């Protein structure tokens, strides 16, 4: 985080696409198509981001300092030079954790209201 970063709470709640993209980037740098594949796999096909949603979200996330484009690339035989790779920033990690806590509290409240039951 830097002194110029807004407080994480200023960005909450995150759009669902943004949170999914941050989760996809939590483990490793990825290019756009790999992000789409990770989100689909992670959600067992329940969430499928379209290219427009993905790239608009990426542009906004770059502007917000949640992610950065990285210059490091895989070996040329494993890469396509047209791909752009993205990495979550430390600030992006702070915001993702804040969103995770927010969602966990929301689920806790839903359970207390009887809207969510614990799995058997």
N, C-alpha and C positions, 0 to 999 in steps of 0.2 A: 504494500500500500504506500501511497505517497500523500503528502500533505494536501495535494490538490484533489485527491479522490473525495467524492461526496460520502457521507455516512452510508453504510450498506443499506440501512432502513429506507433511505431515500429512493432506492430502486425496487423496493418490495411493494406489492407482490410481483415476482418476475412473471413475464409471459411464459406459458408452458413450453413453448419452443425454445426459449432462452435457457430455461432450466435443463431441458433435455440435451441441448448442445453443450452446456457446461459439464454435465455428467459424462457425455461422450468424450470430452477432452480431459477429464480428470486423470485418466490413466496414461494417455499418450497423445502426442501431436497427431492430428488427422487432417486430411483434405476433405472437401465438401461431400463427395460421394461416400467416403468412409464414415463421415458423421451420420449421413442418412441411413446407412446400413447398420451402424451401431444402435441408433435410436430404434429402428424397426426390430432389431434382434433383442434389445434390452426390454422392449415392451411387448414382445411376442406378437408383433404386427399390429398391435392396437393403435400405435401412433406412427403415422407415416407423414413425415414432413415433405412438402413439395419443394422443388428447387427455388421458387420465388420466395416462399416463407423462409427457407434456409438462408438464402443470400441476403435478404433484407435484414434478417435477425443478425447475421454475421456482421453486416455493415454497422448496425446500431451498436452491437457489442464491442466492435473495434473502437467506435467513437466514445463509448462509455468506459473503456479501459478494462473490460472484463476478459478480453482475449487479445492476442497479438498475432500478426502473421510472422512466421518464422522463415529464416533463410536456409537453415539446415535442411538437407534433402536426402532421401534414400539414394542408394547407388543408382546410376543412370539406367541400368538394365531393369530395375524394379520400379521405375518412376516414369511419369509423363510430365514433361517440362511445363505443360499448361496448368498443372495442379498448383494450388496454393495451400500451404499447410498452416494450421492454426494451433495455438497453445493457450491454455488458460493462464491468466496472470495471477499473482498473489492476491490482488484485489478481487479478481473473479472468484477465487477460492473462498475468500471471506464472504462475499455476497452469496455464493452457492450454499455455504454452511448456514448463513442466516436464513435463507429461504427454506432449507431443510428443517431448521428448528421451527420456523413459522408453520410449515406444513404439519410437522409432528404435533404441534400444539393444537392445530385445527382438527386433526384426527382424534386427539385426546378429548376435545370438546364434543366432537360428533359421537364418540363412544359414550360419553357421559349422558348425552341426550338420547341414546338408544338408536342412533342412525347408523352406527357401525358396530358390528359384533366382532369379537375376537375369533380367529379361525379355530376350528375344532382340533 
